[in-house]
Amino acid sequence: MTEFKINVRNTTDGKQVTLEVEPQMTVQSVLDVVVDYWQFKNRVVLALSEGKENKLLNPSSTLEENKIAEGTELLIMPDSEGGF
């Protein structure tokens, strides 16, 4: 599969990490990597910024299903709504 790079920005401190991913990867697999990287203790979610709104991503969906491509920035934030 073709790997590509995405950026994940931590909304609590603004820090960012770049990941190499594949289209068939799930959002949960990306979450697992980022949670491990930043050593989060609380539950977090990934979102895609869409203008003034943030679209929460379903952990079981794939990056391809969410139209996430090279250079996309995802946001990781505390799960204030209980997630999926």
C-alpha positions in Angstrom: 0.0 0.0 0.0 1.0 3.6 -0.5 2.2 5.3 2.6 1.6 9.0 3.1 2.2 11.6 5.9 -0.4 13.3 8.1 0.0 15.7 11.0 -1.7 15.3 14.3 -2.0 18.4 16.4 -2.6 18.3 20.2 -5.3 20.9 20.9 -4.3 21.2 24.5 -0.8 22.4 23.9 -0.5 23.0 20.2 2.3 20.4 19.7 2.3 18.4 16.5 3.6 15.0 15.3 3.9 13.8 11.8 2.9 10.1 11.1 3.4 7.9 8.1 0.1 6.0 7.6 -1.7 3.9 5.0 -5.2 4.5 3.6 -6.6 1.2 5.1 -5.5 2.1 8.6 -8.3 2.7 11.1 -8.7 5.9 13.1 -8.3 3.8 16.2 -4.8 2.6 15.0 -3.7 6.3 14.6 -5.2 7.1 18.0 -3.2 4.2 19.6 0.0 5.6 18.2 -0.7 9.2 19.2 -1.9 8.2 22.7 1.3 6.2 23.2 3.5 9.0 21.8 2.0 11.7 24.1 1.3 9.3 27.0 -2.3 10.5 27.4 -4.0 9.2 30.6 -7.5 10.5 29.8 -9.7 9.4 26.9 -9.1 11.4 23.6 -10.7 11.6 20.2 -9.4 12.5 16.7 -11.2 15.1 14.7 -10.9 16.6 11.2 -11.1 20.4 11.1 -13.8 21.5 8.7 -13.8 25.3 8.8 -15.3 26.4 12.2 -16.4 22.9 13.0 -14.5 19.8 14.0 -15.8 16.5 12.7 -15.2 13.7 15.2 -13.8 10.6 13.4 -15.3 7.1 14.1 -12.5 5.0 15.5 -13.5 1.9 13.4 -13.5 3.9 10.1 -10.5 4.0 7.9 -8.4 7.0 6.8 -9.5 6.4 3.2 -13.2 6.4 4.3 -12.7 9.8 5.9 -10.9 11.1 2.8 -7.7 11.7 4.8 -4.7 12.1 2.4 -1.1 13.4 2.3 -0.7 16.5 4.4 -4.1 16.3 6.2 -4.0 17.7 9.8 -6.0 15.9 12.4 -6.7 17.2 15.8 -6.5 15.2 19.0 -8.5 16.5 21.9 -10.0 15.4 25.2 -13.2 13.3 24.8 -15.8 15.6 26.3 -18.8 13.8 24.8 -18.0 10.1 25.5 -16.8 9.4 22.0 -18.3 6.6 19.9 
